[in-house]
Structure formats: structure tokens, C-alpha cells
Amino acid sequence: LENNSTVKTGCAGVDKILNGGFKKGILTEIYGESGTGKTQIALQTAVCCGFSGCVYICTEDVFPVKRFNQMSQNMWCDKEDKVCKKNIFIEHLTESHELVSCIRVRLPKLLKLNNVSAVIIDSVAAPFRCENTNYVQRAEELKELATNLLYIAQEYNLAVICINQVTACFDGSDDVLPTLGLVWSNMITCRLKITKTFQECRELTIAFAPHLPSGLVAKFVITKKGIED
Ligand code: ADP
């Protein structure tokens, strides 16, 4: 399994099908219905980064500090809450223009001064979801966001992980598709889908990734400790 070129989720089965973890230098999208475990995977990845650094941008709920500490204690055997002592940079933004400018202006400044191996956005969909949308402006903002994220992924050799929501697939099936449209999806190099099978059992499927065999599935469960095989 690759090491320096990936960022682990800390769940062996998931890391295995991802050939070590989230690939650095590209944009990875995780999509799935609400409650499938997208945030849990993102959080555990942030925990896994430890001192190698992570930027976590929240656009829906505030950063789940308690859950982060719970996972962190499990992984690093912390004796106390150490969220502030790890190299994690947390931001909360709700407006699309704030997110775009954060990635374009503030993030590069932070990355020049700090070692960071992953940038996580939970979620990209929320700031672009609002009603009364000007679709041309929205597409331009999404393009700028994706372009700048890809630049950062390559320039600073880090994994960019974007959580996305889903929309119904209008083909009569129960399947779902990631939201945000073609301008966005064309910039994504790796797309992962999470589904809930029963109770706390989940499946992560490689929906699209040129560097991985597509269709591979990893099963995992969400427990008090985090995400596990
Ligand atoms: P999404 O981001 O896809 O909406 P989440 O990542 O927030 O979903 O996952 C929520 C699910 O994670 C909950 O339904 C619950 O099953 C599980 N979960 C969250 N915290 C814990 C915990 N401390 N112990 C066990 N399961 C948990």
C-alpha cells in the first residue's frame, strides 16, 4: 500500500480498496444520503492526519469536537481532550462566496506556513444549495472553487476531500447521484459512494477513479470508536 502519496482513513478495509487512502494531488468526492457516515469518515481521516496536519472546513454543523476527541482518544490513546494540540485547522463557513474566497485567499497563506496533508470540506453542497439561485453565477463559483482546490492539491501535494449530498436518479431506480452538476463533477478525479445496508453497516464503493479498479466495495461499521471493518 502507498504511504507518502495517500492519507489514511484509519479503517483497514477502506484504505485497502483506496490503495492506501485518499490520494494526494487530486480531488476526491464522498457522496451519499444523510446519515450514511460521510462525516464519520471525514472526521476519522482528520484524526488520522494527527500532527501531519489537516484543514477541516464545516459548512453545515459546527465541528463535532466531542466526536473528534472520542475518535482521537481511540486512535492516539490521548489521556485528555487534545483537539487543540493536534495540527488541525477548523473553519466554519456557510456562504458560497465565503468558501470560494477562503480557498483562494486564506488557505494558500495557511499552507505556506503549516504542514498539512489533507483539506476536508463538509460539505461542498450546503453553501450552494440555497433557493433563488442564479445558476450562471453558481456554476462560475463552483468552477473557481474546484480549480483552486485542484491547484492546492497539486501545489501542496495534499488530499482534498469534498463531501457532497445526493439527488434522485431520474431513471426510475432508487439510485442517487451527487449534486452540484457537471461543471463540478468534471473536476473530480475520484468519486466514492457510501450507502447504508442495515443498522450501523455501511458500504463504500469506488464509483469513479482512473487510478483504482472501479466498483470495488469496502464494508465498514460505525461504532463508538469510529469507523471499523
Ligand atoms: P452523514 O455525514 O453521511 O450525514 P454521519 O457521518 O454524520 O452521516 O453519520 C451519522 C451516523 O454515524 C449516525 O447515524 C450514527 O449511526 C453514527 N454515529 C455517529 N456518532 C456515533 C457514535 N458516537 N457511536 C456510534 N455511532 C455513531
Boltz pocket constraint, residues with backbone or C-beta under 6 A from the ligand:
constraints:
  - pocket:
      binder: B
      contacts: [[A, 32], [A, 33], [A, 34], [A, 35], [A, 36], [A, 37], [A, 38], [A, 39], [A, 40], [A, 41], [A, 67], [A, 199], [A, 200], [A, 222], [A, 223], [A, 224], [A, 225]]
      max_distance: 6.0
